[in-house]
Amino acid sequence: MRIQSFHIDQYNAIAIKVHENNYRITKELLAQKSIDADAVVEKLRQFQIAIPSWALGAGGTRFGRFSTGGEPGNLEQKLDDIGLLHALTRSAGAISLHIPWDIPRDAQAIKQQASELDIVFDAMNSNTFQDQKDQALSYKFGSLSHINADVRKQAVEHNIEVISYGQALGSKSITVWLADGSSFPGQLNFRRALDNTLRSLQEIYAQLPADWQLFIEYKPYEPYFYSTVIQDWGTSFLLANELGNKAYTLVDLGHHLHNTNIEQIVSTLMYRGKLGGFHFNDSKYGDDDLTVGSIKPYQLYLIFNELVYGLENNTAQNPSPAWMIDASHNLKDPLEDLIQSLEAIRLAYAQALIVDRQGLWDAQLNNDVSVGQEILQDAFRTDVRPLLQEARLRSGGVIEPIKAYRYLNIRQQLIKERGSVTVATGL
C-alpha cells in the first residue's frame, strides 16, 4: 500500500480548521516570548529520523511473540512501510538496515524503491550477537573480543561485508554493537578482551571509506550479566579515540543503569566532538525498548536541551548526529508505535528549541537555581504540538498521523495484502 496525496488532503480537510486556530494561538504565545514560531517549524521540517528495518514487525520476549498481522516479509515491504510512515509524518526519511536480516539482493532496485519513497539509507548495523545458519564458527563466547583469532577474523569480515552493502546503497556509516562479555567471574580476562576488541575494530576501521563514520555502541549488561566488553560511554569513547577521527560513540537511551544522567553524557561527548548518534527508546526497568517518551519525557527533553546547546555552540566541530529509533513493539501496532515515537522525539526537540537560552545562561552565571528551573520547565510545559502539526502540513504530511492512520485503515489494508499470520524478517 502507498499513500497518495489525495489521501493526505482528504484527512487534513477534516482537521485543518482546528489546527489553524491552535497554531495561531501558539504562534502568538511564543511571539510574546520573542520566539519566532515559523523558524522553529522550519527546523522541525528539516529534522529526519531513521527507522530501523527490524522495528516494523511485532517483537517479543522469551515468553512469546504475538503477530500484528500484515507484517513485512522482506526488505521491499519494509521500505514500503517506512514509506507509509514518511508520507504521514514527513519525518521518517531514512532507513537503517540490519545485516544479515535484510541483505539487499538487488541494491540498485532497492535504491530505486527508496528514492521513489523519498527515503535515504542511514547507518548499517552488523550482527555478531547471533549465530547464523551455516556459520562456520560460533559467537557463543564472543566475537570481536573472542580468545580465538579465527572467530575474531570471521566477525571482522562480517563487518567489512556490511560496509560493502552500505556502499552499494549510499549509506555513510556503520554501527557496531557487541554482545561480548561474561556471566561469571574468571570467565574472561577484561584487559585481553578489550585489547582484542580494539584490534578487531582497527581492522574494520581500516576498511572504512573516506567519507564514512563508525559508531561504537555500549551496554552495561545483557545478554551477559557479569561484564560486557564495551559497558559504558567511557569505554566507547576510549575506543573511538584510539581508532581515529571517523569513529564516534553512539548513545542508546536504554543502554544505561538506573538513573544515569544521560544528558550529561551527551554534553561531555559533544564537548569532545565524539557524539555520533542516538538510538531512541524508553524504559522503566532495563533495556525495555518502549515507545520513546512514554516513561521519561522530561529526561528526553533534557537530553535535547543539551543537544540544541551543543549544536549551537559546537566548539569541537561535532558532526550532526545520526538519529534513529530502536524499539521493540510487543503490544502495539508497530507502525502506530513508531508514529508515537517520532512525535515524542520531535516534541522534545521543539521544546528544547524554545528554551530561553540567554535567560538560562544568566541564571547559571548568578547561581539562581530557582530561575534556571523555571526557565527549563516553562519550555517543557508549553504545548508545542501545533508546531509539529504545522511542520507536517507544510511538508505535505498529515496534521494528526495516528488518527489519519486509523482513518485510512492502513493496518487492515496491510493484512489484506500480506495476510494475518506474518513474521517480519529478523524477528
Kinemage of the C-alpha trace (Angstrom):
@kinemage 1
@onewidth
@group {chain A} dominant
@subgroup {mainchain}
@vectorlist {calphas} color= white
{ca met a 1} P 0.000 0.000 0.000
{ca arg a 2} L 1.191 3.511 -0.778
{ca ile a 3} L -0.381 6.728 0.414
{ca gln a 4} L -1.256 9.234 -2.299
{ca ser a 5} L -1.553 12.995 -1.942
{ca phe a 6} L -5.337 12.819 -2.124
{ca his a 7} L -5.322 10.598 0.996
{ca ile a 8} L -3.387 13.321 2.825
{ca asp a 9} L -5.654 16.095 1.583
{ca gln a 10} L -8.743 14.081 2.415
{ca tyr a 11} L -7.819 13.731 6.058
{ca asn a 12} L -6.336 17.204 6.501
{ca ala a 13} L -9.604 18.745 5.314
{ca ile a 14} L -11.172 17.298 8.458
{ca ala a 15} L -8.579 18.697 10.875
{ca ile a 16} L -7.421 21.926 9.218
{ca lys a 17} L -9.715 24.458 10.910
{ca val a 18} L -8.919 23.339 14.442
{ca his a 19} L -5.221 23.215 13.621
{ca glu a 20} L -5.122 26.705 12.103
{ca asn a 21} L -6.679 28.132 15.247
{ca asn a 22} L -4.301 26.221 17.528
{ca tyr a 23} L -1.256 27.268 15.524
{ca arg a 24} L -2.311 30.918 15.562
{ca ile a 25} L -2.650 30.832 19.361
{ca thr a 26} L 0.700 29.070 19.795
{ca lys a 27} L 2.427 31.488 17.443
{ca glu a 28} L 1.075 34.472 19.388
{ca leu a 29} L 2.099 32.917 22.709
{ca leu a 30} L 5.651 32.332 21.502
{ca ala a 31} L 5.860 35.810 19.993
{ca gln a 32} L 5.263 37.231 23.456
{ca lys a 33} L 8.484 35.455 24.447
{ca ser a 34} L 10.315 36.775 21.367
{ca ile a 35} L 10.326 33.326 19.746
{ca asp a 36} L 9.722 33.016 16.014
{ca ala a 37} L 7.329 30.076 15.632
{ca asp a 38} L 7.920 29.855 11.875
{ca ala a 39} L 11.683 29.493 12.439
{ca val a 40} L 11.062 26.604 14.853
{ca val a 41} L 8.704 24.996 12.335
{ca glu a 42} L 11.381 25.179 9.642
{ca lys a 43} L 13.907 23.397 11.885
{ca leu a 44} L 11.318 20.711 12.597
{ca arg a 45} L 10.702 20.271 8.878
{ca gln a 46} L 14.393 19.543 8.343
{ca phe a 47} L 14.640 17.061 11.226
{ca gln a 48} L 14.580 13.475 9.924
{ca ile a 49} L 14.737 10.285 11.999
{ca ala a 50} L 15.820 6.877 10.738
{ca ile a 51} L 13.565 3.860 11.135
{ca pro a 52} L 15.355 0.539 11.748
{ca ser a 53} L 14.358 -2.267 9.408
{ca trp a 54} L 13.798 -4.574 12.398
{ca ala a 55} L 11.206 -2.323 14.082
{ca leu a 56} L 8.421 -2.848 11.545
{ca gly a 57} L 7.141 -6.155 12.898
{ca ala a 58} L 5.890 -7.318 16.276
{ca gly a 59} L 8.732 -8.021 18.659
{ca gly a 60} L 8.533 -10.412 21.543
{ca thr a 61} L 10.001 -11.687 24.768
{ca arg a 62} L 11.439 -15.050 25.716
{ca phe a 63} L 7.911 -15.954 26.779
{ca gly a 64} L 6.177 -15.356 23.477
{ca arg a 65} L 5.508 -13.293 20.399
{ca phe a 66} L 2.152 -12.188 19.013
{ca ser a 67} L 1.870 -11.214 15.360
{ca thr a 68} L 0.246 -7.928 14.426
{ca gly a 69} L -0.799 -9.188 11.015
{ca gly a 70} L 0.303 -7.634 7.762
{ca glu a 71} L 3.944 -7.558 8.860
{ca pro a 72} L 6.578 -7.045 6.151
{ca gly a 73} L 8.122 -10.291 4.964
{ca asn a 74} L 11.062 -8.848 3.049
{ca leu a 75} L 13.142 -5.706 2.634
{ca glu a 76} L 10.952 -4.331 -0.142
{ca gln a 77} L 7.869 -4.491 2.084
{ca lys a 78} L 9.795 -2.896 4.941
{ca leu a 79} L 10.675 0.023 2.691
{ca asp a 80} L 7.011 0.338 1.757
{ca asp a 81} L 6.062 0.505 5.439
{ca ile a 82} L 8.605 3.239 6.104
{ca gly a 83} L 7.233 4.979 3.042
{ca leu a 84} L 3.813 4.929 4.754
{ca leu a 85} L 5.314 6.432 7.902
{ca his a 86} L 7.154 9.093 5.947
{ca ala a 87} L 4.120 10.007 3.859
{ca leu a 88} L 2.090 10.571 7.027
{ca thr a 89} L 4.717 12.256 9.220
{ca arg a 90} L 7.273 13.657 6.749
{ca ser a 91} L 9.904 12.921 9.409
{ca ala a 92} L 10.852 9.279 8.739
{ca gly a 93} L 13.020 9.882 5.696
{ca ala a 94} L 15.704 7.258 6.381
{ca ile a 95} L 16.074 3.537 6.983
{ca ser a 96} L 18.757 1.732 8.979
{ca leu a 97} L 19.429 -1.827 7.793
{ca his a 98} L 20.466 -4.815 9.888
{ca ile a 99} L 22.659 -7.391 8.188
{ca pro a 100} L 22.142 -10.311 7.618
{ca trp a 101} L 18.435 -9.845 8.423
{ca asp a 102} L 17.924 -7.500 5.486
{ca ile a 103} L 20.572 -8.134 2.870
{ca pro a 104} L 19.797 -6.161 -0.331
{ca arg a 105} L 19.897 -8.822 -3.048
{ca asp a 106} L 19.444 -6.203 -5.763
{ca ala a 107} L 20.966 -2.991 -4.409
{ca gln a 108} L 20.054 -0.899 -7.442
{ca ala a 109} L 16.387 -1.912 -7.280
{ca ile a 110} L 16.294 -1.222 -3.528
{ca lys a 111} L 17.881 2.201 -4.037
{ca gln a 112} L 15.315 2.989 -6.722
{ca gln a 113} L 12.430 1.975 -4.475
{ca ala a 114} L 13.806 4.062 -1.607
{ca ser a 115} L 14.229 7.051 -3.906
{ca glu a 116} L 10.606 6.783 -5.034
{ca leu a 117} L 9.586 6.851 -1.362
{ca asp a 118} L 11.915 9.805 -0.586
{ca ile a 119} L 13.986 7.638 1.769
{ca val a 120} L 17.775 7.508 2.215
{ca phe a 121} L 19.937 4.856 3.885
{ca asp a 122} L 21.207 5.673 7.360
{ca ala a 123} L 23.744 3.658 9.379
{ca met a 124} L 24.231 -0.016 8.592
{ca asn a 125} L 24.150 -2.458 11.520
{ca ser a 126} L 26.235 -5.613 11.834
{ca asn a 127} L 25.241 -8.731 13.779
{ca thr a 128} L 27.785 -10.738 15.715
{ca phe a 129} L 25.463 -11.415 18.649
{ca gln a 130} L 23.794 -14.397 16.953
{ca asp a 131} L 24.994 -17.470 15.127
{ca gln a 132} L 23.580 -17.551 11.610
{ca lys a 133} L 22.659 -20.636 9.614
{ca asp a 134} L 25.727 -22.359 8.152
{ca gln a 135} L 28.063 -20.046 10.109
{ca ala a 136} L 31.472 -21.689 10.455
{ca leu a 137} L 32.377 -20.560 13.997
{ca ser a 138} L 30.159 -19.680 16.962
{ca tyr a 139} L 29.860 -16.350 18.798
{ca lys a 140} L 28.715 -18.062 21.996
{ca phe a 141} L 31.789 -16.799 23.830
{ca gly a 142} L 32.268 -13.535 21.969
{ca ser a 143} L 33.012 -12.125 18.537
{ca leu a 144} L 35.404 -9.195 18.115
{ca ser a 145} L 36.801 -9.919 21.587
{ca his a 146} L 36.975 -13.715 21.253
{ca ile a 147} L 40.051 -15.553 22.509
{ca asn a 148} L 40.172 -17.409 19.177
{ca ala a 149} L 41.715 -15.354 16.365
{ca asp a 150} L 39.677 -17.216 13.742
{ca val a 151} L 36.412 -16.180 15.395
{ca arg a 152} L 37.594 -12.579 15.522
{ca lys a 153} L 38.548 -12.761 11.852
{ca gln a 154} L 35.079 -14.058 10.966
{ca ala a 155} L 33.438 -11.194 12.894
{ca val a 156} L 35.704 -8.600 11.292
{ca glu a 157} L 34.968 -9.929 7.813
{ca his a 158} L 31.231 -9.744 8.516
{ca asn a 159} L 31.520 -6.059 9.451
{ca ile a 160} L 33.521 -5.344 6.319
{ca glu a 161} L 30.833 -7.110 4.291
{ca val a 162} L 28.220 -4.882 5.939
{ca ile a 163} L 30.193 -1.822 4.845
{ca ser a 164} L 30.174 -3.089 1.254
{ca tyr a 165} L 26.379 -3.453 1.326
{ca gly a 166} L 26.133 0.072 2.701
{ca gln a 167} L 28.338 1.459 -0.043
{ca ala a 168} L 26.086 -0.087 -2.663
{ca leu a 169} L 23.070 1.639 -1.117
{ca gly a 170} L 24.616 5.041 -0.411
{ca ser a 171} L 24.930 4.705 3.359
{ca lys a 172} L 27.776 6.565 5.064
{ca ser a 173} L 28.160 4.811 8.425
{ca ile a 174} L 28.202 1.527 10.329
{ca thr a 175} L 27.106 0.889 13.917
{ca val a 176} L 28.883 -1.810 15.911
{ca trp a 177} L 27.162 -3.226 18.978
{ca leu a 178} L 28.815 -6.137 20.753
{ca ala a 179} L 27.069 -8.663 22.969
{ca asp a 180} L 30.551 -9.805 24.026
{ca gly a 181} L 31.069 -10.231 27.749
{ca ser a 182} L 30.913 -12.721 30.618
{ca ser a 183} L 28.334 -14.011 33.072
{ca phe a 184} L 30.769 -15.324 35.710
{ca pro a 185} L 33.935 -14.017 37.378
{ca gly a 186} L 37.003 -15.634 35.880
{ca gln a 187} L 35.283 -16.346 32.571
{ca leu a 188} L 37.495 -13.910 30.672
{ca asn a 189} L 40.385 -11.543 31.200
{ca phe a 190} L 38.965 -7.994 30.988
{ca arg a 191} L 42.104 -6.407 29.609
{ca arg a 192} L 42.710 -9.082 26.987
{ca ala a 193} L 39.067 -8.929 25.849
{ca leu a 194} L 39.252 -5.142 25.459
{ca asp a 195} L 42.576 -5.362 23.632
{ca asn a 196} L 41.190 -7.969 21.229
{ca thr a 197} L 38.167 -5.757 20.608
{ca leu a 198} L 40.311 -2.723 19.852
{ca arg a 199} L 42.491 -4.683 17.428
{ca ser a 200} L 39.399 -6.058 15.671
{ca leu a 201} L 37.834 -2.597 15.423
{ca gln a 202} L 41.090 -1.263 13.987
{ca glu a 203} L 40.838 -3.815 11.180
{ca ile a 204} L 37.250 -2.740 10.450
{ca tyr a 205} L 38.167 0.945 10.697
{ca ala a 206} L 40.959 0.459 8.169
{ca gln a 207} L 38.333 -0.598 5.618
{ca leu a 208} L 36.066 2.438 6.139
{ca pro a 209} L 35.602 4.574 3.013
{ca ala a 210} L 37.000 8.081 3.375
{ca asp a 211} L 33.576 9.677 3.882
{ca trp a 212} L 32.221 7.075 6.322
{ca gln a 213} L 31.819 7.038 10.102
{ca leu a 214} L 31.952 4.166 12.600
{ca phe a 215} L 29.638 4.321 15.628
{ca ile a 216} L 30.503 2.310 18.744
{ca glu a 217} L 27.543 1.369 20.920
{ca tyr a 218} L 27.773 0.368 24.578
{ca lys a 219} L 25.617 -1.521 27.081
{ca pro a 220} L 26.201 -2.329 30.779
{ca tyr a 221} L 24.605 -5.783 30.771
{ca glu a 222} L 22.610 -8.312 28.716
{ca pro a 223} L 22.980 -10.826 27.268
{ca tyr a 224} L 25.837 -11.252 29.743
{ca phe a 225} L 25.239 -10.380 33.378
{ca tyr a 226} L 28.676 -10.045 34.993
{ca ser a 227} L 30.529 -7.913 32.454
{ca thr a 228} L 30.260 -6.560 28.939
{ca val a 229} L 33.368 -5.620 26.980
{ca ile a 230} L 32.022 -2.175 25.986
{ca gln a 231} L 29.975 -1.483 29.087
{ca asp a 232} L 29.688 2.313 29.167
{ca trp a 233} L 30.198 5.540 27.246
{ca gly a 234} L 33.700 5.949 28.631
{ca thr a 235} L 34.875 2.654 27.121
{ca ser a 236} L 33.198 3.502 23.813
{ca phe a 237} L 34.838 6.950 23.901
{ca leu a 238} L 38.228 5.379 24.643
{ca leu a 239} L 37.902 3.029 21.665
{ca ala a 240} L 36.695 5.821 19.359
{ca asn a 241} L 39.673 7.972 20.312
{ca glu a 242} L 42.059 5.087 19.683
{ca leu a 243} L 40.554 4.440 16.239
{ca gly a 244} L 40.619 7.979 14.868
{ca asn a 245} L 38.525 10.915 13.698
{ca lys a 246} L 35.967 8.784 11.834
{ca ala a 247} L 34.927 6.869 14.973
{ca tyr a 248} L 32.276 8.075 17.416
{ca thr a 249} L 30.246 6.962 20.421
{ca leu a 250} L 26.601 6.028 19.867
{ca val a 251} L 24.127 6.560 22.724
{ca asp a 252} L 21.200 4.155 23.101
{ca leu a 253} L 18.826 5.585 25.714
{ca gly a 254} L 18.040 2.088 27.020
{ca his a 255} L 21.683 1.088 27.490
{ca his a 256} L 22.262 2.650 30.891
{ca leu a 257} L 21.942 1.709 34.528
{ca his a 258} L 19.069 3.172 36.541
{ca asn a 259} L 19.050 6.978 36.869
{ca thr a 260} L 22.150 7.524 34.746
{ca asn a 261} L 22.489 11.187 33.791
{ca ile a 262} L 22.314 10.673 30.022
{ca glu a 263} L 22.077 14.383 29.283
{ca gln a 264} L 25.468 14.924 30.955
{ca ile a 265} L 26.970 12.119 28.859
{ca val a 266} L 25.620 13.858 25.744
{ca ser a 267} L 27.132 17.167 26.836
{ca thr a 268} L 30.543 15.608 27.508
{ca leu a 269} L 30.689 13.739 24.212
{ca met a 270} L 29.743 16.851 22.245
{ca tyr a 271} L 32.344 18.839 24.172
{ca arg a 272} L 34.974 16.481 22.753
{ca gly a 273} L 33.331 16.161 19.320
{ca lys a 274} L 32.655 12.436 19.708
{ca leu a 275} L 28.866 12.102 19.763
{ca gly a 276} L 27.969 10.013 16.718
{ca gly a 277} L 24.273 9.448 17.151
{ca phe a 278} L 21.309 8.101 19.071
{ca his a 279} L 19.093 5.078 19.353
{ca phe a 280} L 15.868 6.460 20.813
{ca asn a 281} L 13.585 4.398 23.057
{ca asp a 282} L 12.316 4.450 26.636
{ca ser a 283} L 12.478 2.141 29.642
{ca lys a 284} L 11.202 1.584 33.159
{ca tyr a 285} L 13.436 -1.213 34.444
{ca gly a 286} L 16.170 -2.023 31.928
{ca asp a 287} L 16.624 -2.170 28.184
{ca asp a 288} L 12.848 -2.290 27.734
{ca asp a 289} L 12.763 -0.694 24.268
{ca leu a 290} L 9.449 1.021 24.980
{ca thr a 291} L 7.868 3.826 22.957
{ca val a 292} L 10.043 6.948 23.049
{ca gly a 293} L 8.789 9.418 25.656
{ca ser a 294} L 6.270 7.016 27.170
{ca ile a 295} L 8.039 6.756 30.551
{ca lys a 296} L 10.570 9.602 30.911
{ca pro a 297} L 9.557 12.502 28.657
{ca tyr a 298} L 11.307 15.092 30.840
{ca gln a 299} L 14.632 13.263 30.568
{ca leu a 300} L 14.207 13.120 26.786
{ca tyr a 301} L 13.631 16.883 26.779
{ca leu a 302} L 16.715 17.499 28.947
{ca ile a 303} L 18.787 15.418 26.523
{ca phe a 304} L 17.586 17.558 23.636
{ca asn a 305} L 18.276 20.676 25.667
{ca glu a 306} L 21.934 19.640 25.754
{ca leu a 307} L 21.857 18.681 22.076
{ca val a 308} L 20.482 22.046 20.990
{ca tyr a 309} L 23.012 23.903 23.120
{ca gly a 310} L 25.831 21.685 21.863
{ca leu a 311} L 24.928 22.181 18.209
{ca glu a 312} L 24.605 25.947 18.696
{ca asn a 313} L 27.986 26.070 20.498
{ca asn a 314} L 29.828 23.435 18.505
{ca thr a 315} L 33.393 24.296 19.505
{ca ala a 316} L 34.645 20.733 18.847
{ca gln a 317} L 33.004 20.540 15.402
{ca asn a 318} L 30.871 17.560 16.382
{ca pro a 319} L 29.156 16.318 13.203
{ca ser a 320} L 25.371 16.342 13.058
{ca pro a 321} L 24.333 13.213 14.998
{ca ala a 322} L 22.559 10.271 13.391
{ca trp a 323} L 19.042 9.933 14.783
{ca met a 324} L 17.343 6.538 14.928
{ca ile a 325} L 14.524 4.818 16.790
{ca asp a 326} L 15.401 1.455 18.341
{ca ala a 327} L 12.352 -0.140 19.926
{ca ser a 328} L 10.500 -3.423 20.282
{ca his a 329} L 6.760 -3.450 19.702
{ca asn a 330} L 5.271 -6.281 21.728
{ca leu a 331} L 1.738 -4.983 22.235
{ca lys a 332} L 1.024 -2.111 19.848
{ca asp a 333} L 0.720 -1.938 16.107
{ca pro a 334} L 4.402 -1.350 15.186
{ca leu a 335} L 3.582 1.492 12.798
{ca glu a 336} L 1.446 3.282 15.393
{ca asp a 337} L 4.215 2.843 17.961
{ca leu a 338} L 6.762 4.332 15.551
{ca ile a 339} L 4.466 7.277 14.813
{ca gln a 340} L 4.201 7.950 18.544
{ca ser a 341} L 7.982 7.738 18.910
{ca leu a 342} L 8.536 10.124 16.009
{ca glu a 343} L 6.130 12.561 17.652
{ca ala a 344} L 7.837 12.298 21.046
{ca ile a 345} L 11.313 12.912 19.614
{ca arg a 346} L 10.210 15.947 17.622
{ca leu a 347} L 8.223 17.217 20.593
{ca ala a 348} L 11.322 17.146 22.822
{ca tyr a 349} L 13.325 18.851 20.073
{ca ala a 350} L 10.725 21.606 19.697
{ca gln a 351} L 10.600 22.158 23.457
{ca ala a 352} L 14.386 22.490 23.554
{ca leu a 353} L 14.315 24.972 20.677
{ca ile a 354} L 12.101 27.385 22.642
{ca val a 355} L 14.230 27.449 25.818
{ca asp a 356} L 15.203 30.981 26.823
{ca arg a 357} L 18.944 30.411 26.324
{ca gln a 358} L 20.080 33.839 27.433
{ca gly a 359} L 17.862 33.785 30.499
{ca leu a 360} L 19.135 30.320 31.428
{ca trp a 361} L 22.749 31.409 30.926
{ca asp a 362} L 22.232 34.467 33.136
{ca ala a 363} L 20.594 32.352 35.850
{ca gln a 364} L 23.537 29.959 35.805
{ca leu a 365} L 26.066 32.819 35.993
{ca asn a 366} L 24.232 34.181 39.033
{ca asn a 367} L 23.721 30.778 40.686
{ca asp a 368} L 19.974 31.449 40.552
{ca val a 369} L 18.823 27.846 40.837
{ca ser a 370} L 15.099 28.623 41.014
{ca val a 371} L 15.052 30.742 37.875
{ca gly a 372} L 17.057 28.153 35.980
{ca gln a 373} L 14.483 25.514 36.848
{ca glu a 374} L 11.601 27.829 35.964
{ca ile a 375} L 13.063 28.533 32.523
{ca leu a 376} L 13.555 24.859 31.692
{ca gln a 377} L 10.144 23.830 32.964
{ca asp a 378} L 8.384 26.703 31.203
{ca ala a 379} L 9.580 25.423 27.835
{ca phe a 380} L 8.768 21.819 28.762
{ca arg a 381} L 5.223 22.720 29.786
{ca thr a 382} L 4.499 24.741 26.653
{ca asp a 383} L 2.202 22.877 24.270
{ca val a 384} L 4.260 22.806 21.081
{ca arg a 385} L 2.187 20.167 19.310
{ca pro a 386} L 0.725 22.763 16.914
{ca leu a 387} L 4.305 23.479 15.738
{ca leu a 388} L 4.803 19.820 14.870
{ca gln a 389} L 1.464 19.743 13.070
{ca glu a 390} L 2.339 22.858 11.083
{ca ala a 391} L 5.714 21.356 10.122
{ca arg a 392} L 3.982 18.253 8.802
{ca leu a 393} L 1.367 20.303 6.965
{ca arg a 394} L 3.975 22.451 5.216
{ca ser a 395} L 5.933 19.336 4.239
{ca gly a 396} L 2.926 17.576 2.749
{ca gly a 397} L 2.132 15.271 5.678
{ca val a 398} L -0.972 14.834 7.788
{ca ile a 399} L -1.883 17.034 10.714
{ca glu a 400} L -2.701 14.095 13.028
{ca pro a 401} L -0.795 10.930 11.955
{ca ile a 402} L -2.306 8.351 14.327
{ca lys a 403} L -5.842 9.454 13.594
{ca ala a 404} L -5.138 9.515 9.861
{ca tyr a 405} L -3.521 6.058 10.058
{ca arg a 406} L -6.728 4.676 11.511
{ca tyr a 407} L -8.984 6.772 9.299
{ca leu a 408} L -7.273 5.262 6.240
{ca asn a 409} L -7.467 1.719 7.707
{ca ile a 410} L -3.804 1.157 6.897
{ca arg a 411} L -3.241 -1.909 9.088
{ca gln a 412} L -6.359 -3.553 7.672
{ca gln a 413} L -5.081 -2.888 4.156
{ca leu a 414} L -1.705 -4.427 5.003
{ca ile a 415} L -3.354 -7.533 6.453
{ca lys a 416} L -5.445 -7.833 3.305
{ca glu a 417} L -2.313 -7.619 1.153
{ca arg a 418} L 0.052 -9.773 3.226
{ca gly a 419} L -2.067 -11.988 5.448
{ca ser a 420} L -2.923 -12.095 9.135
{ca val a 421} L -0.180 -14.502 10.246
{ca thr a 422} L 3.111 -12.957 9.207
{ca val a 423} L 6.558 -12.540 10.751
{ca ala a 424} L 8.904 -9.726 9.790
{ca thr a 425} L 12.400 -10.822 8.802
{ca gly a 426} L 14.884 -10.809 11.662
{ca leu a 427} L 12.266 -11.409 14.351
